[in-house]
Amino acid sequence: MPMRIGTPMPSLEGATEWLAGSAEEALKDAAGRPVLIHFWSVSCGMCKDNLPRVADWREKYAPAGLRVIAIHMPRYPEDANIDAVREAAGKYEIIEPLAIDNEHKLRDAFQNEHGYVPAYYLFDEQHKLKSFAAGEYGVKVMEPAIERLMNAANVARVG
C-alpha cells in the first residue's frame, strides 16, 4: 500500500552508499524545511527526461527553503553499477544528496512496492507527506503541489 498523506518521512538509513553527502547531512540540512525526495534510475528514460525539471525546482525553491534529495533505485541488475550512477549524476547535474538504493531498503521504507520511477514524494516542514506522484505525469502533478506548499510555507513564515 502506498504512503498516505500525512505519513512521516521514512528514515534515509539503509542506502548502499551516498554521493554528495550522507543521510545525516541531508537530514540536518532539511530540518524544519520542506523536502522533495525523488526516485530515479539510470535505465529509466523518463527519469532522465525529468531530471532537468527537478533541478529547476531545486534552484527555484531553494531560497524559499525547499531541499531536494535524490534516491537512485536500480530496476535491473546492471543499474546497480555505482560508476554508471555517478556518471549519470554528473551528466544530469544531480548535485543534491544522492542515496544509492541497490538493496531497495529505501524503496521499501517509502512503500514504493512496485518500484515506480520516476517517483516524487513531497514533505512539508514537519516532514509529513503532502503529495506523491509517479510515472509519466509525475512532474505535472508535482509542480503545482510544490507551488502550493512553498506558497503556504512562505505565508506561514511571513504571517
C-alpha positions in Angstrom: 0.0 0.0 0.0 1.4 3.4 -0.9 2.3 6.0 1.8 -0.7 8.0 2.9 -0.8 11.8 3.0 0.4 12.9 6.5 2.7 10.0 6.9 6.1 11.0 8.5 9.1 10.9 6.2 10.8 7.5 6.5 14.4 7.1 7.6 17.1 7.5 5.0 19.2 4.8 6.6 19.9 1.7 4.6 21.3 3.2 1.4 24.1 1.2 -0.2 26.1 4.5 -0.3 25.7 8.2 -0.7 27.1 10.6 -3.3 27.2 14.3 -2.5 26.5 13.9 1.2 25.2 11.5 3.7 21.8 10.7 5.3 22.8 12.6 8.4 23.9 15.7 6.4 20.8 15.6 4.2 18.5 15.4 7.2 20.4 18.1 9.1 20.1 20.4 6.1 16.4 19.6 5.7 15.5 20.1 9.3 12.4 22.4 9.5 12.2 22.7 5.8 10.1 21.2 3.0 11.7 18.3 1.3 11.3 16.7 -2.2 12.6 13.2 -2.5 12.8 11.8 -6.0 13.5 8.2 -7.0 15.1 7.6 -10.4 17.1 5.0 -12.2 19.8 5.1 -14.9 17.8 2.8 -17.1 14.7 5.0 -17.0 14.4 7.3 -20.0 11.5 9.2 -18.4 13.6 9.8 -15.3 16.4 11.3 -17.4 13.9 13.5 -19.3 12.5 14.8 -16.0 15.8 15.4 -14.1 16.2 18.9 -15.6 12.8 19.8 -14.2 13.8 18.5 -10.7 17.0 20.6 -11.0 14.8 23.6 -11.9 12.7 23.1 -8.8 15.8 22.7 -6.7 17.2 26.0 -7.9 13.9 27.9 -7.9 12.7 26.9 -4.5 15.9 26.6 -2.5 15.9 30.2 -1.5 12.4 29.6 0.0 13.7 26.6 1.9 12.9 23.5 -0.3 15.5 20.8 0.0 15.8 18.0 -2.6 17.2 14.5 -2.0 17.7 12.0 -4.8 17.4 8.3 -4.5 18.8 6.1 -7.3 16.8 2.8 -7.3 18.0 0.1 -9.7 15.4 -1.6 -11.8 17.7 -4.1 -13.3 21.0 -5.7 -12.1 23.1 -3.5 -14.4 21.6 -0.4 -12.8 23.4 -1.3 -9.6 26.7 -0.1 -11.2 27.7 2.8 -8.9 30.1 4.2 -11.5 27.2 4.5 -14.0 25.1 6.2 -11.4 28.0 8.6 -10.6 28.4 9.4 -14.3 24.7 10.0 -14.8 24.6 12.2 -11.7 27.3 14.4 -13.3 25.7 14.4 -16.7 22.3 15.4 -15.3 23.6 17.8 -12.7 22.3 15.9 -9.7 24.1 18.0 -7.0 21.6 17.3 -4.2 22.4 14.5 -1.7 22.1 11.2 -3.7 21.4 7.9 -2.0 22.2 4.7 -3.9 19.5 2.1 -3.0 20.9 -1.0 -4.5 19.3 -3.2 -1.8 15.9 -1.5 -2.1 15.8 -0.6 1.6 14.7 3.0 0.8 12.2 1.8 -1.8 10.6 -0.4 0.9 10.8 2.4 3.5 8.9 4.7 1.2 6.4 1.9 0.4 7.2 2.1 -3.3 6.5 -1.6 -3.5 6.0 -1.5 -7.3 9.4 0.2 -7.8 8.0 3.3 -9.6 10.5 5.6 -11.2 10.4 8.4 -11.5 8.6 8.9 -8.2 8.3 12.1 -6.2 7.5 12.5 -2.5 6.9 16.0 -1.2 7.1 16.6 2.6 6.2 19.7 4.5 8.4 21.4 7.1 7.4 18.9 9.7 8.4 16.2 7.2 4.8 14.9 6.8 3.9 13.7 3.3 1.9 16.3 1.4 2.0 14.9 -2.1 3.1 11.8 -4.1 3.3 11.4 -7.8 5.0 8.8 -10.1 5.4 7.9 -13.7 4.8 9.8 -16.9 2.7 12.6 -15.4 4.5 12.8 -12.1 6.2 16.1 -12.8 2.9 17.6 -14.0 1.3 16.6 -10.7 4.2 17.6 -8.5 4.9 21.1 -9.9 1.6 22.6 -8.6 1.9 20.7 -5.3 5.4 22.2 -4.8 4.0 25.7 -5.6 1.1 25.3 -3.1 3.4 24.0 -0.4 6.1 26.7 -0.9 3.4 29.5 -1.0 1.8 28.2 2.2 5.3 27.9 3.9 6.1 31.5 2.9 2.7 32.8 4.1 3.3 31.0 7.4 6.8 32.4 7.7 5.7 35.9 7.0 2.5 35.8 8.9 
